[in-house]
Amino acid sequence: MSKFEYKDAVRKLQEKGHIALDDFKSLSYEDLDELLEEIKKWCIYANGKPDKLKKESKKDKKNK
């Protein structure tokens, strides 16, 4: 079984519009913190449009 990560959470939010609490539980603290911050920005500045969520985490950008 693969590990649930930030990009998986964003994809799920974009496709279904929601995410299960079990998925939140399986995220690392770093990914969870980043996802919650992104959701806050998304709700305020993007009017809740799922396609406006950042698809790539800061951690992934650092690794490139």
C-alpha positions in Angstrom: 0.0 0.0 0.0 1.4 3.4 -1.0 1.7 6.2 1.5 -1.0 8.9 1.3 0.7 12.3 0.5 -0.1 15.9 -0.2 -0.6 15.4 -3.9 -3.0 12.6 -3.3 -5.1 14.7 -0.9 -5.3 17.6 -3.4 -6.3 15.2 -6.2 -9.0 13.8 -4.0 -10.3 17.2 -3.1 -10.3 18.2 -6.7 -12.1 15.1 -7.9 -14.6 14.6 -5.1 -14.7 17.9 -3.3 -14.0 16.3 0.1 -11.5 14.3 2.0 -12.0 11.7 4.7 -10.7 12.0 8.2 -8.8 8.8 7.8 -6.9 10.4 4.9 -6.0 13.4 7.1 -4.8 10.9 9.8 -2.5 9.2 7.3 -0.8 12.4 6.2 2.6 13.4 7.7 2.5 16.4 9.9 4.4 18.5 7.3 1.9 17.5 4.5 -1.1 18.1 6.8 0.1 21.5 7.9 0.8 22.5 4.3 -2.6 21.1 3.1 -4.5 23.0 5.8 -2.7 26.3 5.0 -3.5 25.7 1.3 -7.2 25.0 2.0 -7.4 28.3 4.0 -5.9 30.3 1.1 -8.1 28.4 -1.4 -11.3 29.2 0.5 -10.4 32.9 0.8 -8.9 33.7 -2.5 -10.1 31.1 -5.0 -13.8 31.0 -4.0 -13.5 27.3 -3.3 -12.9 26.3 -6.9 -11.1 22.9 -6.8 -9.0 23.5 -9.9 -7.3 26.4 -8.0 -5.6 24.2 -5.4 -1.8 24.0 -5.6 -1.0 20.5 -7.0 2.6 20.4 -5.8 3.8 20.7 -2.3 6.7 22.9 -1.2 8.6 19.8 -0.2 8.3 18.4 -3.8 9.5 21.7 -5.2 12.6 21.6 -3.0 13.5 18.1 -4.2 13.6 19.1 -7.8 
